[in-house]
Amino acid sequence: MNKTANLLGSALLIAFLPSQLLAQSPTMPAGAMAAEKMAAQKRAKQRQMMMQMMKRQKAAEAARIPTTTAIYDPAGGETGRNLQRFDQPLCMNWRGGPKGTLMPSNMKPPAIPMPGKHGVIGLGYSSACDRGEVLLGFSNRGQNAFVRGTIYSENKGGYTAADGTSVQTSSNRLGFSVGGGFFRPDGSFLSLDLRRMERDKIRFAGAGVDTRLLEVSRADLAGKLVFDGGAVNQLRFKATFMDIDKINDNHTYRIPAPQPLEVHVNRKTADIGFALDGGGGAFKWTLGASYASDKRDATRYMGPLMLSQSPNFADAKVAITSLTADGTWVLASDRRIKAGLQFDYVDASLGGMDRAVTMPTPTPRQVFMATYGYGGSGAETEANISGSIRFERDLAGKKGLLFAGLSREVRTADPRERYFTSISGNPLGMWIGNPNLKPEKHHMLEVGAGWKDGAWELAGRAYADHVDDFILWDRARGQAGVVAADNRNIFRNVDAVIAGVEASAKYKFANGFWAGGDLWLTHGENTTDNRAIGQMPPAEAALKLGWARDNFSIQSRLRLVAKSSRLDNSIFTGSGIDGNGMGGALGSGYGLLDISATWKPKPNIAVNFGIENVLDKAYTPLIERGDIYSPNRFNPTGSGRSVWVNASFKF
């Protein structure tokens, strides 16, 4: 931390040096003085452009219609229905971070950086898990080309919860990127960004394995070609390729188990898309085509000699080719209809259907037959059609927006749900994917509104989703389509109903004070078996109070989470995903008080700091965490009272 503190002090010292001091220099020749004058004029122009950009951002924020923030996506799949929450405690949110994080996982650079040379230096620290982070970024945009890059480092350890529980969660992360591109004055551009992330010493409290290595290589190609006149306005395209290598084990960072094991995983993904935008006046349209593939191969090794024991993913692949059409019809100056249609062709396969391992373990073909009576090759194809229609109406001269929509969304099973095979001598620890799964078909009705007028900001949304063939993580008990009855982990189709309500309100008092609140209610029912769907967010509300004036703002938030009365917490009647799976009730609901503040001594300097869990409350969240390649989920106890601070300097 001494090095981090020194870097932070140096950055702030440079930021606060008087401009007169920075301008002092010995007498220079006339030519050098002229060059210095030109450079000063260039810097002044860049500062002016930055101020203009900030004004545009403020204007856009003033015109923004309030919306709610979703926390649950019914069509997100078993690992993605509970959305990433950037308002969660720093040390528990391993997928991103809240305001106290310099570089959350949803951080995206602009397509084209600002003119000139720009950079950012950021440093941060959290006392909860002794978490430190450093961010360096730069960009240089010339007449028709640009380069950019970032370096991000994070190190964190475990923490002690308010009840004294020691939570062993930690990780080291190093990420860096470099990119560049070309652009034209009309907005056309072509860019390529290469990214690399390396992580190690990833501890998962409550899990049976940790991650000793995670390496991600990524390439992003993007572009836009603007046409001058005609029915087509522009062509957009993007392509993302990722290669992920990962090793999980139970012996590197903990006392070696009697039966050491490790899992070696390789995952390759590709997402390629093209879109044509056209039309004008009362009708605008977009036609698109895309291709997405997810290929995984993983093997588990066990014993002193690390012999191959289970082919977790035996060359599993799911590829989706899509065609899309979207349009917006302007019915009047204050109302419009938006509609879309999508066709997906799915090609799924398991190249290692008969893959054998060194230890006496069944092949994927054999275990699929023993679990589901499935005798196919593992290759499956689907033709799926999704569509949506949405009506929008502006309210009171665009002070608000009212909307209502109907949609059908079809989600195919991913490689984990289809082909995952974690074979164990104990059926309770066995996980078997289902190659014969049908795609989920979501039929959703949603209504909502947003309003901003004077001191008030209001937003609300309600939705109801009837799902045919919902893909459920369950236990084998001889259900329809399941021949095993030994409580092994399986995936099967059921029908379901999911509904939710979201609401948000804010009122601005005089003298910079404001108050607000958020509300979330979510309900899920497996209508085939007449029981609750697991990992449904409990009722939650947030009460907020803040003050902002000039270059300083402060806010407090009381997050209230109710005890859930509808759980899937027994492996004998359901999946047991909630809690320990033995039918016990989870802890009571809880309330957490957080305080945060931001100080901006200059437009390009921001210092954020806060206190998490001010009342040092002991609590355990219902929504569990897990590693993307380990099937197990777990509920670590929340971190106790902690302080965090970060600072960023832009130049």
Secondary structure, DSSP 8 states (H G I E B T S, - for coil): -HHHHHHHHHHHHHHHS-HHHHH------HHHHHHHHHHHHHHHHHHHHHHHHHHHHHHHHHH--------B-TTS-TTTSB---TTS-TTT-TT---TT-SS-TT----SS--SEEEEEEEEEEETTTTEEEEEEEEEEE-SSEEEEEEEEEEEE--EEBTTS-EE--EEEEEEEEEEEEEE-TTS-EEEEEEEEEEEEEEE-TTSS-EEEEEEEEEEEEEEEEE-SSSSEEEEEEEEEEEEEEEEEESSSSSS--SS-EEEEEEEEEEEEEEEEEEEETTEEEEEEEEEEEEEEEEEEEETTTTEEEEEEEEEEEEEEEEEEEEEEEEEETTEEEEEEEEEEEEEEEETTTT---SSS---HHHHHHHHH---S-S-EEEEEEEEEEEEEEEETTTTEEEEEEEEEEEE---HHHHH-EE--SSGGG-EE--TT---EEEEEEEEEEEEEETTEEEEEEEEEEEEEEEEEEEE-SS-TT----S--EEEEEEEEEEEEEEEEEEEE-GGGEEEEEEEEEEEEEETTTTEE-SS----EEEEEEEEEETTEEEEEEEEEE---S----BTTTS---STTSBS------EEEEEEEEEEEEETTEEEEEEEESTT------SS-EE-TT---EE----B-SEEEEEEEEE-
